[in-house]
Amino acid sequence: MVDHAVAVSNATCALHIACLALDVGPGDVVWTSPVTFVASANCALYCNAAVDFVDIDPRTFNMSVELLKQKLKKAEAAGNLPSVVIPVHFGGQPCDMASIHALGQRYDFRIIEDASHAIGATYEESPIGRCEYSDIAVFSFHPVKIITTGEGGMTLTSDQMLAERMRRCRTHGFTHNREEMQPRPSDEIWNYQQISLGYNYRMTDIQAALGTSQLTRLDEFISRRNQIAQRYDDELQDLPVRVQQPFSKALSSYHLYPIRLNLGEIGKSQRQVYDAMRNAGILVNLHYIPVYLQPYYEALGFTRGYCPEAESYYREALTIPMYPAMTDDQQTLVIETLRKVLSN
Ligand SMILES: *Cc1c(COP(=O)(O)O)cnc(C)c1O
């Protein structure tokens, strides 16, 4: 169990208020993974902080702890350590949180887990969202995610002060807590005061009702997703592809099933494989273009080659269908089509 959960209108808002609660502002640097949805990085820019990226581990596709360590050493020498690091549990695969947390203690940064893909995943047998190794964790309930509220998100924390700050940011900077209010004459009967600048980031009751009902199906969704992943793991073994390697002691929620194509062996380009799959009616996808290669980030000064592992991942990756309602026959079709496309 975690003590506090703040429901909001989407995970982008959740990341924003998480940064605000941790006092991210001008002069701060926030580090995240380049292989993620843009919102993991944009949240720092909303707070007028700078963003930087730590390259991925080519096996787990998550932020590399080794490269994080090296980058921290350099940043310490240069005097520009991050104030917040945002590891992303890519595809639902938990990052090595204990190691990242230990680095946080050593280099004095706070941690926001972008767990948008990872509700239902576990790390060291405890559910992601428990914040044992982070200050705040963020879930997304967008329709494509593991469970949905139409649009929605949530921040979780075991720190009461952070929870109060996030609730204030969610609702216009209002407090109902007498101790936080400025003294006013007793004929001023308002039971709240605005004491900071907040937003309207609330989740509606209608969305929350949908979320509560979805939550009862979480275990069923996660176990079906793991079943599908297990079969992919087994049956793709003899194909020229590499699958995401789980961090030991973790259970993925398998929001996505990304594969890397051994292009040297295949004799087709990534684009040709993508097109061939799509033409055969299999809706493969690509998650994600490294965030800093987006034109907006290039305009901030990031250039090609900045995170070589993320870029080589991006040149080889495809995500193949993964959703709990997929039937065994549908999965057979995916596997057989992939086998055909990769063999001729
Ligand atoms: C979907 C997603 C978000 C944003 O979620 P929304 O609820 O759509 O705002 C943030 N980070 C990651 C990694 C995501 O996949």
Ligand as a Chemical Component Dictionary entry (heavy atoms), coordinates in Angstrom:
data_LIG
# 
_chem_comp.id                   LIG 
_chem_comp.type                 NON-POLYMER 
_chem_comp.pdbx_formal_charge   0 
_chem_comp.three_letter_code    LIG 
# 
loop_
_chem_comp_atom.comp_id 
_chem_comp_atom.atom_id 
_chem_comp_atom.alt_atom_id 
_chem_comp_atom.type_symbol 
_chem_comp_atom.charge 
_chem_comp_atom.model_Cartn_x 
_chem_comp_atom.model_Cartn_y 
_chem_comp_atom.model_Cartn_z 
_chem_comp_atom.pdbx_ordinal 
LIG C1 C1 C 0 0.978  7.765  -22.202 1  
LIG C2 C2 C 0 2.204  8.236  -21.537 2  
LIG C3 C3 C 0 2.270  9.448  -20.842 3  
LIG C4 C4 C 0 1.169  10.460 -20.855 4  
LIG O1 O1 O 0 -0.028 9.928  -20.498 5  
LIG P1 P1 P 0 -1.385 10.743 -20.723 6  
LIG O2 O2 O 0 -2.299 10.137 -19.716 7  
LIG O3 O3 O 0 -1.798 10.487 -22.134 8  
LIG O4 O4 O 0 -1.111 12.178 -20.473 9  
LIG C5 C5 C 0 3.434  9.750  -20.160 10 
LIG N1 N1 N 0 4.496  8.931  -20.179 11 
LIG C6 C6 C 0 4.475  7.761  -20.852 12 
LIG C7 C7 C 0 5.689  6.879  -20.814 13 
LIG C8 C8 C 0 3.349  7.390  -21.565 14 
LIG O5 O5 O 0 3.344  6.262  -22.278 15 
# 
loop_
_chem_comp_bond.comp_id 
_chem_comp_bond.atom_id_1 
_chem_comp_bond.atom_id_2 
_chem_comp_bond.value_order 
_chem_comp_bond.pdbx_ordinal 
LIG C1 C2 SING 1  
LIG C2 C3 SING 2  
LIG C2 C8 DOUB 3  
LIG C3 C4 SING 4  
LIG C3 C5 DOUB 5  
LIG C4 O1 SING 6  
LIG O1 P1 SING 7  
LIG P1 O2 DOUB 8  
LIG P1 O3 SING 9  
LIG P1 O4 SING 10 
LIG C5 N1 SING 11 
LIG N1 C6 DOUB 12 
LIG C6 C7 SING 13 
LIG C6 C8 SING 14 
LIG C8 O5 SING 15 
# 
